[in-house]
Amino acid sequence: MNTEDNDLPAFYKLATRYLVGEASSRERDRMVKMLQQPDRRQLFDAMRAEFEGNAPSGSDDFGLDEVSRKLAELTAGGRKIVRMPKRRLPSWKPWLLAACATLAVAVAIVGIQTGRNTNRQASEISWVTYATGPRERLYVSLHDGSKIVLNAGSTLSSPDSFDDHTRVVRLSGEAYFDVSRDESRPFVVETTTLRVTVLGTRFNVRAFNDGSQAQVALISGRVKVSGIGPSGELAPVEMTPGLQYSFTARTGEGKVEPVAAEASIQWTKTKEPRASAQAPLVFDQEPLASVASKLEQRFGVPLEISQPELGQKKVTGRFETEPLEEILKVLRMAGAFDYRLVRKGEQIERVILSAPSKPISSEK
């Protein structure tokens, strides 16, 4: 491993470049490898939460009052629009490397320049971040004519203007893309585990930062998809309509298989943006880990899978407006899993899924 990977200031510098979109392909590969270390993953998750304006209340990982104030001002309901200056990062001077890491990261993220270099030429690019809550959906129109539907519990970042060579957006969560064709500027969707490159097409990307399987379903056109696993970015896979690419970051394994294309975008079919919580849930031979992630997204209740191999079990079903307990009962009766409800008073605090062998029970 590069000795710099064990250097905390170097990690912060690389992570900041990654978050503001300035990391090179080689730097992104290094970042993926560094994130295999639990302590680095924890630091990065905290940085990303601050970057997206979603750091948990009470967290003192980034204790700058000014940063908190700016983020609070930029948050409004289910939609957050955060404009961030994207700058060329300066060479970090020794005194800055020795400075408080949280201060260095927070300063880099909000674009405050510490130790300004008057000779530096800064290139300003303003980024806009859109975010949805657990029961919201958002329609986004980009200036190049591309249309995006952002599902609940998701975040999308896009520059105010694309450059002359490429169109890059960053996604955490799920979104449906209808990309305006531009032969000279490929459209790239980047997540922590996937990179999707297209010229003009319609496709759905699901890639939450929770360890669940990432998926790209192609509706029309052609795309190239690269998984990003423990050993770096994999060779791109070309897809045609009616196929889905699934990638598990933990193992670095990706596969392409047929999919009912319309089922993958069924969640976009409701008319009202805020009615996405009532959109049909459709599972077609879908891994239980992915099903659990979608149920968490809809109901806001954590689902824990007790055995790793259970997460790969395939689940099929369709649900319209059923409550969580009803869905769990139906899937249990189908032999998908057993479950235990952990309650706090009358509220379900979490659900523990296990192999189908025990009767339903609840804990109060």
GICOR-V15070 format. One line per field, one symbol per residue. ss: DSSP state (H for helix, E for strand, L for the rest). psi: psi as a letter, one per 20 degrees, with the letter a starting at -180 (. if undefined). burial: b if it has 16 or more other C-alpha atoms within 10 Angstrom, else e. Layout:
ss = ???
psi = ???
burial = ???
This chain:
ss = LLHHHHLHHHHHHHHHHHHLLLLLHHHHHHHHHHLLLHHHHHHHHHHHHHHLLLLLLLLLLLLLHHHHHHHHHLEELLEELLLEEELLLLLLLHHHHLLLHHHHHHHHHHLLLLLLLLLLLLLLEEEEEEELLLLLLEEEELLLLLEEEELLLLEEEEELLLLLLEEEEEEEEEEEEELLLLLLLEEEEELLLEEEEELLLEEEEEELLLLLLEEEEEEELEEEEEEEELLEELLLEEEELLEEEEEELLLLEEEEEELLHHHHLHHHLLLLHHHHHHLLEEEEEEEHHHHHHHHHHHHLLEEEELLHHHHHLEEEEEELLLLHHHHHHHHHHLLLLEEEEEEELLEEEEEEEELLLLLLEEEL
psi = qphhhjoghhgggghghghjjiprghhhghggghiiphhhgggghgghgggikkpqqipjhmkphggggghhhjpocippoopppoqpprppqhhhhirphhggggghgjjpoplpoiipopopppqpppqqahkrqppppqijiqppoprqkrpppqqhpqaihropqppocpqppnpppohinqppppaiiqopprgpaprpponqljirpqqoppgqbqqpppqoahjaprpqppqrqjqppppohhikpqqpqqqoghhhjhiiiqhphjjhijqqoppnlpqhhhggghhgggikppppohpghhiipppprppfjqrghggggghghijgrrqppoqncipohrpoprqniqqprqp.
burial = eeeebeeebebbbbbbbbbbbbbeeeebbbbbbbbeeeebeebbebbbebbbbbbeeeeebbeeeebbeebeeeeeebbbbbbbbbbebeeeeeeebeeebbbbbbbbbbbeeeeeeeeeeeeebebbbbbbbbbbbbeeeeeeebbbbbbbbbbbbbbeebeeebbbbbbbbbbbbbbbbeeebbbbbbbbbbbbbbbbbbbbbbbbeeebbbbbbbbbebbbbbbbbbebbbeeeebebebbbbbbbeebebebeebebeebbebbeeeebbbbbebbbbbeebbbbbbbbbbbbbebbbbbbeeeebbeebbeeeeeeeeeeebbbebbeeebbbbbbbeeeeebbbbebbbbeeeeeeee
